[in-house]
């Protein structure tokens, strides 16, 4: 594998996924595979390292579809269920590899301990439960996985702090509403920016398209991909054609490589 980072979009949908259960919205009825979005997550690969950002409720399906054979780390952006509900499905990796390293804010681990208590049980733990190794991270503390330096980027999802990540010249930011100037400074000189853009209309805790484009205009990455997309965004083909040069809608299964 090349020295750069290969990113595979495992899911590009919002918390309900697309199609939404029971919805008669035209996008939910679309036959275009690019309009069918699992919950948001990406697979990052370089040399012999594979890691994912977030493991939501579609994690098992995503790992099978990507034919992921090993998992060196899981990076969690925040504790919401569409980003963490697939935690138990790390078991096949755990059975083959042992404890799986997780990187997240300490607040996120507190939430996981409450919701997945059986995984963190220290006495009489069920033998089929996986075990994770916890690495608490903060917005200004670099860490290393597989020889790559990873820099957390703090964004806000309404009032909730969420961590994005910069690896080489690639940055991944999801569930964004606002970003402080100091965090934007960490995002200069990007080759690829992946950032959430929920829909055209404003939303109280997510960027809409115009807000996301304002950040793109400020950062001037070479290429931008929008993710965490609602069915209310519209049909992939129509929306993608209307975006400015250098900006595209991501879709499930899209794979890109960013040089180191």
N, C-alpha and C positions, 0 to 999 in steps of 0.2 A: 504494500500500500504506500502511496506517496507520503512525503513528510508533512504535507498540509493536512487540514482537517476535512474529512468528508462528513457532511450533515445530511441525514435522511429525515424528512418530515414524517413522523409516525402518525401524527394526528394534527389537524389544523382547525378543528371545530371549537365552538364555545362549550360551556358546561353541559348543555343538553345534547351536544352532537348534532349533526345534520345527516339525515332527516330527523326532525323532532318527533317523538312518539305522538301519534294521533293527529299530526298537523296536516292540514289541507293546503298549506302555503305552496305555491308553484315550485319554489326551489326544493322543497321537501319531496316533491313528486318528480323531480328531474331525473332523467336517465343518464345524464353526464356523470361519469365517475368522479370528476373534479368537484361536483356539488355534494359528494357524500364524504362527510368529515367526521372522523373519530375525535375523541377528546385530545387536547393539545399536548404534544410531546415530540421530542427529537432524539435521534440516535446519533452520537458523535463517534467517529472512528479515525484513528491515526496509527500508523505502524501496526503494532499488535494490541492496541488498546481500544476497548469499546465501552462507552458509557452512555447513559440516557439522562436527559433532563426531564424530570417528573415521571411518575408512574400512576397514571389515572386508571379509571375503571375499565379502559380498553387495553390495558397493558399486555395481557396474555395474547390477545388477537394481534396486537402490534408486533410483538416479539416473534410470533409465528410467521407473520407476513414478511417481516424483514429477515427471516432466517438467522436471527441472532443466536450465536452458539455460546457466547460467554459474555459476562457482564463484570467489568472491572470496577464500576462505581455508579451510583445514582446520585444526581444532584437535584435537590428539591427547591423550587422557587418559593413556595409557601404551602400552607396547610390545607387549603380548600380541597374538597373531595375529588373534583375533576383533575386534580394534580397528584393525589396521594392514595386514592381508594383501591388501587391495584397492588398495594404493598404485599399482600399475601402471595401474589403470583410470582414473586421472586424465588419461590421454593425450588423450582427445577435448577436454577442457577446455584442456589445454596446447597442442594444435595450433591451437586458435582464439584463445587468450588470451595464450600465453607462459607464463613461469614462474609456478607456483602457490605462493602464500605458505602455509607450514606453521608452526604454533605448537605447540611441545612442549618438555618438559624436555630439557636437553642429553643426558641419559642415553638418552632415547628416540631421539634422532637418532643416537647411537652405535650403537644396535641396528639402525636402518634402514640405516646404512652397511654393516654386516656382512651383512645379509640381502638388500639390494637394491643390491649394489655397482655394477651396471651403470648405475643411475640417477645415481650420484654420481661416476662415472668422469670424470676431467678430460682424459685423453689418449685419442684414438681412440674417443670415445664413439659408441655405436651411434646413428645419426640418428633412429631411431624411438622412442628412450627419452625419457621426460619429464624435465623439470628442475623442481626445487622450490627456493624461497627459504626458508632456514631462519631462524626467529626463536626463539631459546632463551628460555624463560620460567621464572620461579620463582614460588613460592606467594604471595609478598607484592608482586609487581610487576604493577601494572595495565598493560594495553596497550589499544590502540584499533584497531577495525576498523569501517570505514564510519561513523565518527562516534560509535560506541558504546564506552563504557568497559567493559572486561571485566576481572573480578577472578578470578584463579585461587584455587581452594579446595583445600587438600591433605587428602586422605583416605588411609587405609591399606587395602590389599588384602592381608590377612595382614601381611607385613612390607614389602611393596612400596609406596612412595609413588605415588599416583595423583592427577592434577589434575582437579578439577571446575571449573566456571565459573559465575560470577554475571554476568548481563547485565540491567541495570535491576532489576526486582523478580522476576526468574526465575533459578532456579539449577538446574544439571544436574550430578548426582553419580552415577557408576556405579562398579561393582566396589568397593563400600564394605564394610569390616568395622568400622573404628573411625574416629572424627574427634576431633581434639584440641579442647579447650575454646576455644582461641584461634581456630580455624577455624570453629567453630560461631558465634562472635560475628559473623563476616562474613555470616552467613545470617539475621540478624534482619530482620523486616519484609518477608518474602517474600510476593508474591501467588501465585506458583507454585513449588513444589518438585518436581523430578523426581529420584527416588532409587531405587537398585537394591534389590530384595527378591527373593531367589532362590527361596525355597520356605518351607514351614511349619517344617520341621525345621532344627536348627542346622547351620551349615557353618563350616569353619575359616577361610575367607577372604572370605565374603560375609555380609551381613546376611540374617537370615531375617525373616519378616513381623513377629514381635513386636519384634525389635530395631529394625527400620525404624520401626515405630509409636512406639517410645520416643523416637526422634529427632524424629519429627513432633510428638509431644506437647510436646517441649521447645521446638521452633522455632515452632510454631503458625502455619504458613503458611495462607493462605486456601484453597488447593487443593493436593493432593499427588497425584502419579502415580507408581506403582511401575513399574519397568522391569527389564531383565536377568533375565527370568523363565524358570524351568525348567519343563519338562513336569511335574515333581514338585509344582509349586504346585497343580495341579488344573485343572479346567475354568474358563475365563475367567468365564463367566456365573455360576457358583456362587460362586467366590471373590470376585468383584467385589461381589456382593450382600451378602456377609458383612463387608465392610470398613466401618469407621466413616464417618460423614458427613464429607465433604470429602477422602476418600481413595479413589482408584480405581486399578484396574489399567490401565496403558496398553496399547495394541494397535497393530499395524502400520497406518499410514495415518491414525491419529488426529491431528487438527490443532487446536491451541489458539493463542490470542493473548493475550499478557500486555501490559498497558498500560505505558508508559514512566514 
